[in-house]
Amino acid sequence: MGESGDSGLLECLAAIVGTRHVLFNPVEISPYLTDYRGRYTGNALAVAKPGNTEEVAALVKYCAGRGIPMVPQGGNTSLCGGATPLPDGKSIVISLSRLNRVRALDKENATICVEAGCILDNVNERAQTDAGLIFPLYLASGGSCDIGGVLSTNAGGMNVMRYGNMRDLTLGLETVLPDGRIWNGLRGLRKDNTGYDLKQLFIGAEGTLGIITAAVLKLFPSSRSEATAWANVPSPAAAIALLARFRDRCGDRVHLFELVGRPLLELVLRHIPASRAPLNKLSEWSVLVDLRDVADDVPLADLLEQTLNTAIEAGEANDAAIAASRAQAKDFHALRESANEAQKIEGFSIKHDISVPVSRIPEFISRANAALHAWQPAVRIVAFGHVGDGNIHYNLFPPNGMDETAFAACAEEARRIVHDIVFELEGSISAEHGLGQLKREAIRRYKNAVELDLMRTIKHALDPQGLMNPGKVL
Ligand SMILES: Cc1cc2nc3c(=O)[nH]c(=O)nc-3n(C[C@H](O)[C@H](O)[C@H](O)COP(=O)(O)OP(=O)(O)OC[C@H]3O[C@@H](n4cnc5c(N)ncnc54)[C@H](O)[C@@H]3O)c2cc1C
């Protein structure tokens, strides 16, 4: 909407959140209208930035009364167009960035109560500084995404194997419902069997059932001993066997276990300055593994080395490098964490964020590779991911020399091939990024009719006007 837009609406919004916190000028609102990957661009009447829960509730009540759709937005790092308004320009983007207070930190209860607009990495930093505890959710977007965003997408990331995803890390929620009522469920309880677990409705709902304004999150002791290795492995099946070996020998000390295919490593080495391969020989497959322990002076590097030596003898690994310092461990991690940036620089890709039972990862990769090479022999497959959670990011780049637009035109065909295999392996077509706009249609093919019906029933019960983040998920 331009400056000549609906001044009555703008005045009402300004009366709720203050004039400075209503954006409507096309230049000012443009960062809120396009997604991280530049794949979706929408339009909006305005962007409103409430400063507290009561202002969120007043905004929602106002919009609900006038039938104005609302798009909640956090750090706008969604990889499926979840936070981008539709192009019709009828909605208001509600940015939670000003709700950024830590409301309480209870060291003995190991919980922190934070508002939705707190940046993820800042929450962890605050827990460490004020209580010597950690909030363990760790994503490469952690410096930009916020708590409302990671809750609404049930984000996972690198540490799920050890600590779980946002569903597992959340004890309580405060949410503004689509009619403007505030639900205060900010309890810091680890046991509470008093009926339905309502918070789980809003976690992973991608803003379609209400606006999360605050949460009580679990904290954990920080680790004092750490060791990191990069290992070349002969195949995905060997990686899974290696994971089982690590679990058997190291139990909960296995903090992270990531699979990296050679094409991803090559993209990172090509596009990310100062990145270096940990081993001289590039292998078709590698893994990044971290061991951690809360106790001081646990000789984790020795344990890592012994485990890798036995794995090499068993043919589960070919070669390995153990980080000799924290700086080197950080360099190993950076190779994996630069995946999104390197791929963005490389250009257009057809992305899949899938999960299957861990034991079926090798079968997924070999079947999907074969089917895609039969479909497009020179397609470039970039596969990597949180293999300890059965989650693979399986991305397709156009054959060298092929026009990106022509390749993009085949995206639906490619997705169908990959997702059908995932379905046959009893997996999920969205392991951690959500459905957003990208997979809204596809999900109808893979969720059963009863599940879809239940989802629609819940949506209708909470948001009968369909005003919360329309065009996403369902
Ligand atoms: C470089 C990079 C790395 C990533 N790595 C991972 C990863 O390892 N694991 C992973 O799971 N994801 C990853 N992601 C995607 C991930 O979904 C986000 O980074 C994060 O979860 C989204 O947070 P956000 O604050 O940016 O939310 P946004 O993008 O702003 O919003 C995401 C969704 O939540 C809704 N929403 C936002 N705030 C609220 C709220 N307060 N109430 C209700 N609904 C709300 C939006 O409407 C939208 O549907 C990555 C993204 C990038 C760019």
The ligand as a Gaussian input file, in Angstrom:
#p B3LYP/6-31G(d) Opt

LIG

0 1
 C       20.438000     -20.073000       7.298000
 C       19.231000     -20.809000       7.819000
 C       19.379000     -21.986000       8.536000
 C       18.263000     -22.664000       9.017000
 N       18.468000     -23.822000       9.708000
 C       17.409000     -24.453000      10.238000
 C       17.598000     -25.660000      10.983000
 O       18.697000     -26.182000      11.115000
 N       16.505000     -26.229000      11.531000
 C       15.253000     -25.695000      11.401000
 O       14.312000     -26.247000      11.958000
 N       15.045000     -24.601000      10.658000
 C       16.077000     -23.954000      10.085000
 N       15.875000     -22.827000       9.332000
 C       14.484000     -22.393000       9.054000
 C       13.761000     -22.024000      10.292000
 O       12.383000     -22.255000      10.143000
 C       13.969000     -20.665000      10.850000
 O       15.240000     -20.137000      10.875000
 C       13.225000     -20.374000      12.169000
 O       12.594000     -21.448000      12.775000
 C       12.180000     -19.366000      11.815000
 O       12.229000     -18.316000      12.735000
 P       11.860000     -16.840000      12.320000
 O       11.841000     -16.035000      13.576000
 O       12.712000     -16.334000      11.244000
 O       10.366000     -17.043000      11.829000
 P        9.652000     -16.446000      10.543000
 O       10.349000     -16.859000       9.313000
 O        9.434000     -15.005000      10.719000
 O        8.248000     -17.203000      10.647000
 C        8.158000     -18.589000      10.481000
 C        6.695000     -19.029000      10.639000
 O        6.253000     -18.813000      11.974000
 C        5.176000     -17.868000      12.018000
 N        5.439000     -17.013000      13.183000
 C        6.535000     -16.273000      13.432000
 N        6.444000     -15.706000      14.653000
 C        5.261000     -16.100000      15.169000
 C        4.594000     -15.861000      16.406000
 N        5.126000     -15.096000      17.358000
 N        3.389000     -16.428000      16.602000
 C        2.812000     -17.215000      15.657000
 N        3.406000     -17.471000      14.461000
 C        4.605000     -16.924000      14.241000
 C        5.214000     -17.148000      10.694000
 O        3.932000     -16.679000      10.327000
 C        5.721000     -18.239000       9.779000
 O        4.675000     -19.088000       9.405000
 C       16.958000     -22.145000       8.801000
 C       16.811000     -20.955000       8.085000
 C       17.922000     -20.293000       7.582000
 C       17.710000     -19.032000       6.807000

